[in-house]
Amino acid sequence: MTSMPPSIVAVERATAASRAALFAGIAIVLVAASLPFWGESSWMREFVEIACYFIFAMMWNLLAGYGGMVSIGQQAFFGFGGYVMLMLGNFAGVNPFVAIPMGALAAGLVAVPVSFVAFRLSGGYFAIGTWVIAEVFRLSFANASVVGGGSGTTLTALRGIDKATRESTTYWMALACVVAAIVLVYLFLRSKRGLALLAIRDNEVAAESQGIPVARMKLAVYVVAAFGAGLAGALYFVGNLRISPDAAFSVNWTAFAIFMVVIGGIGRIEGPLVGALIFWALNKFLSDYGTWYLLGLGLLAILVTLFFKQGLWGFAQQRWGWSLFPTQRKLLGTSAGNTTFLHQRP
């Protein structure tokens, strides 16, 4: 009788690309943090705009790409976070930079009662219902004269801060928010709760039969996505210095987020990052062409969905194996000194 050779099971959590990306990312963040000391103010404003696009798209990707809850009303929390920041700054005397996370927190809190209405719907009804909820938010603030009504108002709380200090602080806040969004979403998706979220996305009934608290998980992800959207909104209007209901609660915010996620790759952390950069570049260099610009965005989205169904980053990942933020685990078996691939799970 022959005995089996000894075997050892190992779990691989990272890839060569992810390790290189970690060191490159740290270096990029350190260099970026010094930008206010040597860069131009226009560069900082552009970065803040990209950061807001990215954070909002990241939250939509978490909600729809990972949670399976397709919402077209996330602009409700984007605008709510912006308005809370402005009201705290203008009327309560809170420093607007301190009011940014407070506005995000308020958006997360208001998502709890909103979810009681939204979660009574499912599928396409859920998507349309979230849009209707966002319109209720828009009309409510449009009829509130204390914040300028339909014409909006200006963030006056920053008048005592000089322009250079305001721009550099806004930039550092944006950089910190981007890093925090990436790190926290990545750690969440690599946890057991992240695996549970993917199970819910694929089949709610099967997930619940395995003991996953589906209702609580969906509520938690909805609240986190609202918090992130509120953070992006508060940050955006600190940089913009003016807010109005049509700008804050425009459905274009969610439409652009869907565009960015689809172009970059839905259900991937890298997707919103790639999509935000592409959208910013198109918006900066082609927006002067008016309706042709919008037609170009639509045509690009159609081409990507036809020929790159997993998005541009999804195509690169399938073709070359690139994965900067791997959320999967590879189970490797080592037998008699030979390592073999056994199993891979998300």
C-alpha positions in Angstrom: 0.0 0.0 0.0 1.4 3.3 -1.1 1.0 6.4 1.0 -0.1 9.8 -0.4 2.6 12.5 -0.5 2.2 15.2 2.1 0.2 18.2 1.0 -0.1 21.7 2.2 -2.9 24.1 1.5 -2.1 27.8 1.1 -4.3 30.7 0.4 -3.1 33.4 -2.0 -4.7 36.8 -1.2 -2.7 39.1 -3.5 -1.2 39.2 -7.0 2.1 40.6 -8.3 0.1 43.4 -9.9 -1.7 44.3 -6.6 1.6 44.3 -4.7 3.1 46.7 -7.3 0.0 48.8 -7.3 0.2 49.1 -3.5 3.7 50.6 -3.6 2.9 52.8 -6.6 -0.3 54.0 -5.0 1.5 55.0 -1.8 4.1 56.9 -3.9 1.3 58.6 -5.9 -0.6 59.7 -2.8 2.6 61.1 -1.2 3.4 63.1 -4.3 -0.2 64.2 -4.7 -0.3 65.4 -1.1 2.5 67.9 -1.9 0.7 69.3 -5.0 -0.5 72.5 -3.2 3.1 73.5 -2.5 4.2 73.3 -6.2 1.2 72.9 -8.4 -1.3 75.3 -10.0 -4.7 76.0 -8.4 -6.4 74.8 -11.6 -4.8 71.3 -11.1 -6.3 71.1 -7.6 -9.8 72.1 -8.8 -9.6 69.5 -11.6 -8.6 66.8 -9.0 -11.5 67.8 -6.7 -13.9 67.4 -9.6 -12.5 64.0 -10.6 -12.6 62.9 -6.9 -16.3 63.7 -6.6 -17.0 61.8 -9.8 -15.0 58.8 -8.6 -16.5 58.7 -5.1 -20.1 59.0 -6.4 -19.4 56.3 -9.1 -17.7 54.0 -6.5 -20.8 54.2 -4.3 -23.1 53.4 -7.2 -20.9 50.5 -8.1 -21.0 49.2 -4.5 -24.8 49.5 -4.5 -25.5 48.1 -8.0 -22.4 46.3 -9.1 -21.8 44.4 -5.9 -25.2 44.6 -4.2 -27.5 44.2 -7.2 -29.6 47.2 -6.3 -29.8 49.3 -9.4 -30.7 52.9 -8.3 -31.2 55.9 -10.5 -31.9 58.2 -7.6 -28.6 58.4 -5.8 -28.5 62.1 -6.6 -31.0 62.4 -3.7 -28.1 61.8 -1.2 -25.6 63.7 -3.3 -27.7 66.9 -3.1 -28.8 66.3 0.5 -25.2 66.0 1.7 -24.4 69.3 -0.2 -27.3 71.2 1.3 -26.6 69.9 4.9 -23.0 71.1 4.5 -24.2 74.5 3.3 -26.8 74.9 6.1 -24.3 73.9 8.8 -21.8 76.4 7.4 -24.0 79.3 6.7 -26.5 79.1 9.6 -24.8 77.1 12.3 -21.4 78.6 12.1 -19.7 75.2 11.5 -16.5 75.3 9.5 -17.5 74.0 6.0 -14.6 71.5 5.9 -15.8 70.1 9.2 -19.4 70.1 7.8 -18.4 67.8 4.9 -18.3 64.6 6.9 -21.3 65.8 8.8 -23.3 66.3 5.6 -22.3 62.7 4.6 -23.4 61.4 7.9 -26.8 63.2 7.5 -27.2 61.6 4.1 -26.5 58.2 5.6 -29.0 58.8 8.4 -31.8 60.0 6.1 -31.2 56.9 3.9 -32.7 54.7 6.8 -36.3 56.1 6.6 -36.0 56.4 2.8 -35.1 52.7 2.6 -38.4 51.8 4.2 -40.1 53.1 1.1 -37.5 52.1 -1.5 -37.2 48.5 -0.3 -40.9 47.9 -0.7 -40.0 47.9 -4.5 -37.8 45.6 -6.5 -36.2 45.3 -9.9 -37.2 48.1 -12.3 -39.8 49.4 -9.8 -36.9 50.0 -7.3 -34.9 51.9 -9.9 -37.9 54.2 -10.8 -38.9 54.5 -7.2 -35.5 55.9 -6.2 -35.7 58.4 -9.0 -39.1 59.6 -7.7 -37.6 59.9 -4.2 -34.8 62.0 -5.6 -37.4 64.3 -7.2 -39.2 64.7 -3.9 -35.9 65.8 -2.4 -35.4 68.3 -5.2 -38.8 69.8 -5.0 -38.6 70.1 -1.2 -35.4 72.1 -1.3 -36.7 74.1 -4.3 -39.6 75.3 -2.1 -37.4 76.1 0.9 -36.8 79.8 0.7 -34.3 79.7 3.6 -31.8 78.1 1.2 -32.6 80.2 -1.8 -35.5 78.2 -3.2 -35.2 77.2 -6.8 -32.4 79.6 -7.6 -30.2 78.2 -4.9 -27.7 80.1 -2.7 -24.0 80.7 -2.1 -21.7 79.2 0.5 -20.9 82.3 2.5 -19.2 80.5 5.4 -15.9 80.5 3.4 -15.7 84.3 3.0 -13.2 84.7 5.8 -10.8 82.1 4.3 -8.3 83.2 1.6 -8.5 81.5 -1.7 -5.2 79.6 -1.5 -6.0 78.1 1.9 -9.5 77.2 0.7 -8.3 75.5 -2.4 -5.5 73.6 -0.8 -7.7 72.4 2.1 -10.5 71.3 -0.3 -7.9 69.4 -2.3 -6.5 67.6 0.7 -10.0 66.7 1.8 -10.7 65.3 -1.6 -7.5 63.3 -1.6 -8.3 61.9 1.8 -11.8 61.0 0.8 -10.6 59.2 -2.3 -8.0 57.1 -0.4 -10.6 56.4 2.4 -13.2 55.3 -0.2 -10.9 52.9 -2.0 -9.4 51.4 1.2 -12.7 51.0 3.0 -14.6 49.5 0.1 -11.7 47.2 -0.7 -11.5 45.9 2.9 -15.2 45.5 3.0 -15.3 43.4 -0.2 -12.5 41.2 1.1 -14.4 40.5 4.3 -17.1 37.9 5.0 -19.7 40.6 4.6 -18.4 41.4 1.1 -18.8 37.7 0.2 -22.3 37.7 1.6 -23.1 40.8 -0.4 -22.1 39.0 -3.6 -24.2 36.1 -2.7 -27.2 38.4 -2.2 -26.6 39.9 -5.6 -26.5 36.6 -7.3 -29.5 35.0 -5.5 -31.3 36.5 -2.5 -33.3 33.3 -1.8 -30.2 31.1 -1.8 -28.3 33.6 0.3 -31.0 33.7 2.9 -31.2 30.0 3.0 -27.5 29.9 4.0 -28.2 32.1 7.0 -27.2 35.5 5.5 -29.2 38.4 6.9 -30.3 39.7 3.5 -32.5 42.6 4.8 -29.8 43.9 7.1 -27.0 43.6 4.6 -29.0 45.4 1.9 -29.9 48.2 4.4 -26.2 48.5 5.4 -25.0 48.8 1.9 -27.7 51.3 1.0 -26.8 53.5 3.9 -23.1 53.3 3.1 -23.7 54.2 -0.5 -25.8 57.1 0.7 -23.1 58.2 3.0 -20.5 58.1 0.2 -22.9 60.0 -2.2 -23.4 62.7 0.5 -19.7 62.9 1.0 -19.2 63.5 -2.7 -22.0 66.1 -2.8 -20.7 68.0 0.2 -17.2 68.0 -1.2 -18.3 69.1 -4.6 -20.3 72.1 -3.4 -17.5 73.2 -1.1 -15.3 73.5 -4.2 -18.1 75.0 -6.3 -19.2 77.5 -3.6 -22.8 77.6 -4.9 -25.7 75.1 -4.8 -29.1 74.9 -6.4 -31.7 72.1 -6.5 -31.4 71.5 -10.2 -27.6 71.2 -9.9 -27.6 69.1 -6.7 -30.5 66.7 -7.5 -30.0 66.4 -11.2 -30.5 62.8 -12.6 -27.4 63.5 -14.6 -25.3 62.6 -11.6 -26.6 59.1 -11.5 -26.5 58.9 -15.4 -22.9 59.9 -15.4 -22.1 57.4 -12.6 -23.7 54.6 -14.6 -21.6 55.7 -17.6 -18.4 55.7 -15.6 -19.0 52.3 -14.1 -20.1 50.7 -17.3 -17.2 52.1 -19.2 -14.6 51.1 -16.6 -16.2 47.8 -15.5 -19.1 47.1 -13.2 -18.4 45.0 -10.2 -14.7 46.0 -10.0 -13.0 48.5 -7.8 -10.8 49.7 -10.7 -13.9 50.3 -12.9 -15.1 53.6 -11.4 -11.5 54.8 -11.3 -10.9 54.2 -15.0 -14.4 55.4 -15.9 -14.0 58.6 -13.8 -10.8 59.5 -15.6 -12.2 58.8 -19.0 -15.4 60.8 -18.3 -13.4 63.7 -16.9 -11.2 63.8 -20.0 -14.2 63.7 -22.4 -16.0 66.3 -20.3 -13.0 68.6 -20.3 -12.0 68.4 -24.0 -15.3 67.7 -25.8 -18.0 69.4 -23.7 -17.8 72.6 -25.9 -19.4 70.6 -28.8 -22.8 70.7 -27.1 -25.2 67.9 -28.2 -22.5 66.2 -30.2 -20.6 65.7 -26.9 -23.6 63.9 -25.4 -24.1 61.8 -28.5 -20.4 60.9 -28.3 -20.9 59.7 -24.7 -23.8 57.6 -25.7 -22.0 56.1 -28.7 -19.0 55.3 -26.6 -21.2 53.6 -24.0 -22.9 51.5 -26.8 -19.6 50.5 -28.3 -18.2 49.4 -24.9 -21.3 47.4 -24.0 -21.2 45.7 -27.4 -17.5 44.8 -27.7 -16.3 45.1 -24.0 -19.1 43.6 -22.0 -17.1 43.6 -18.8 -15.9 47.2 -19.3 -12.5 48.4 -20.3 -10.8 47.2 -17.1 -12.7 44.0 -17.2 -11.4 43.3 -20.7 -7.8 44.1 -19.5 -8.3 41.8 -16.5 -9.5 38.9 -18.7 -6.9 39.4 -21.4 -3.8 40.1 -19.3 -4.8 39.1 -15.8 -4.5 42.6 -14.3 -6.1 43.0 -10.9 -5.0 45.9 -8.8 -7.5 45.3 -6.0 -8.1 41.5 -5.9 -11.1 40.6 -3.8 -10.8 36.9 -4.6 -8.8 34.2 -2.8 -6.8 31.5 -4.6 -6.6 28.2 -2.8 -3.3 26.5 -3.7 -2.3 22.9 -2.9 1.3 22.0 -2.4 2.1 18.3 -2.9 5.7 16.9 -2.9 7.0 20.4 -3.5 4.7 21.1 -6.5 2.2 23.9 -6.2 -1.1 23.4 -8.0 -4.1 25.6 -8.4 -7.1 24.0 -6.6 -9.9 26.5 -6.2 -10.7 30.1 -6.7 -13.5 31.9 -4.9 -14.7 35.5 -5.0 
